[in-house]
């Protein structure tokens, strides 16, 4: 099993279906962030989701742009349609492709904007690539 498969299998375990609050930290785990968020949002009773992702690159499938676009559309729709979620806090530290980061941010914001139950939303993306470039300035 890949790390992706293991994480997704874990998130589908029946005992998680009663979870209302999830505080998750992914530390240097090579998993697709968008798919992890989708899995967590599919927990039927989830009210609070806090996710901290510390990594150097976000894993994504750049070879299949149609699948990739569908994934972001699904994330946006999933957030917008979620009727139990009240609070979402995401912090991502990454050295990822700026286009991928922009698509993730856009999908998250559009989804939250379309949601009628979320009362608290916090989103922090730290671009470690830009930070490392700044430190190289003489």
C-alpha positions in Angstrom: 0.0 0.0 0.0 1.1 3.5 -0.7 0.8 6.2 1.9 -2.2 7.6 0.0 -4.0 4.2 0.2 -3.2 3.7 3.9 -4.5 7.2 4.8 -7.7 6.8 2.7 -8.4 3.3 4.2 -7.9 4.7 7.7 -10.4 7.6 7.0 -13.0 5.1 5.8 -13.0 3.0 9.0 -16.5 2.8 10.5 -15.6 4.1 14.0 -14.7 7.4 12.4 -18.3 8.0 11.4 -19.2 9.3 14.8 -16.4 11.9 14.8 -17.6 15.5 15.1 -14.3 17.2 15.6 -11.1 16.4 13.8 -7.7 17.9 14.6 -5.2 16.5 12.1 -1.5 17.1 11.5 0.1 15.7 8.4 3.8 16.0 8.9 5.9 15.2 5.8 3.3 12.7 4.5 3.2 12.3 0.8 -0.5 12.4 0.4 -2.8 14.4 -1.9 -4.1 17.2 0.3 -7.2 17.8 -1.7 -8.2 14.1 -1.4 -7.5 14.0 2.3 -9.7 17.1 2.9 -12.5 15.4 0.8 -12.3 12.3 2.9 -12.4 14.2 6.1 -15.4 16.3 4.9 -17.2 13.1 4.0 -17.3 12.1 7.7 -21.1 12.3 8.2 -21.1 14.2 11.6 -18.0 16.4 11.1 -18.6 19.9 12.6 -15.0 21.1 13.2 -12.0 20.4 10.9 -8.5 21.7 11.7 -5.8 20.4 9.4 -2.1 21.3 9.6 0.0 20.2 6.7 3.8 20.6 7.0 5.5 19.4 3.9 7.9 20.4 1.1 5.6 19.5 -1.7 1.9 18.7 -2.0 1.4 15.5 -3.9 -0.9 15.8 -6.9 -1.4 14.0 -10.2 -0.1 16.4 -12.8 -0.4 13.8 -15.6 -4.2 13.8 -15.6 -5.4 17.4 -15.7 -9.1 16.4 -16.2 -9.0 14.3 -13.0 -7.1 17.1 -11.2 -9.8 19.7 -12.3 -12.6 17.3 -11.2 -11.0 16.9 -7.8 -11.0 20.6 -7.2 -14.6 20.9 -8.4 -15.6 18.1 -6.1 -13.8 19.8 -3.1 -15.6 23.0 -3.8 -19.0 21.3 -4.1 -18.4 19.1 -1.0 -17.6 22.1 1.2 -20.6 24.1 -0.2 -23.1 21.2 0.3 -21.8 20.1 3.8 -24.6 20.9 6.2 -22.8 19.8 9.4 -19.5 21.7 9.1 -19.4 24.8 11.4 -15.6 25.5 11.5 -12.7 24.8 9.2 -9.1 25.8 9.9 -6.4 24.9 7.4 -2.7 25.7 7.6 -0.5 24.4 4.8 3.3 24.9 4.6 4.5 23.8 1.2 7.0 24.2 -1.6 4.4 23.3 -4.2 3.7 24.6 -7.7 1.9 28.0 -7.3 -0.8 26.9 -9.8 -1.8 23.9 -7.6 -1.8 26.1 -4.5 -4.0 28.7 -6.3 -6.5 26.1 -7.4 -6.6 24.7 -3.9 -7.2 28.1 -2.3 -9.8 29.0 -4.9 -11.7 25.8 -4.4 -11.7 26.2 -0.6 -12.9 29.8 -0.7 -15.6 29.2 -3.3 -16.8 26.2 -1.3 -16.9 28.1 2.0 -18.6 31.0 0.3 -21.4 28.7 -1.0 -21.8 27.0 2.4 -24.7 28.2 4.7 -23.5 26.6 8.0 -19.8 27.5 8.3 -19.4 30.2 10.9 -15.6 30.1 11.3 -13.0 29.7 8.5 -9.2 30.2 8.7 -6.8 29.5 5.8 -3.1 29.9 5.9 -0.8 28.9 3.1 2.9 29.4 3.6 4.9 29.1 0.4 8.2 27.7 1.7 9.7 28.1 -1.8 9.2 31.9 -1.8 10.5 32.1 1.8 13.7 30.2 0.8 14.1 32.5 -2.3 13.8 35.6 0.0 16.5 34.3 2.3 18.9 34.0 -0.7 18.7 37.7 -1.5 22.0 39.3 -0.7 
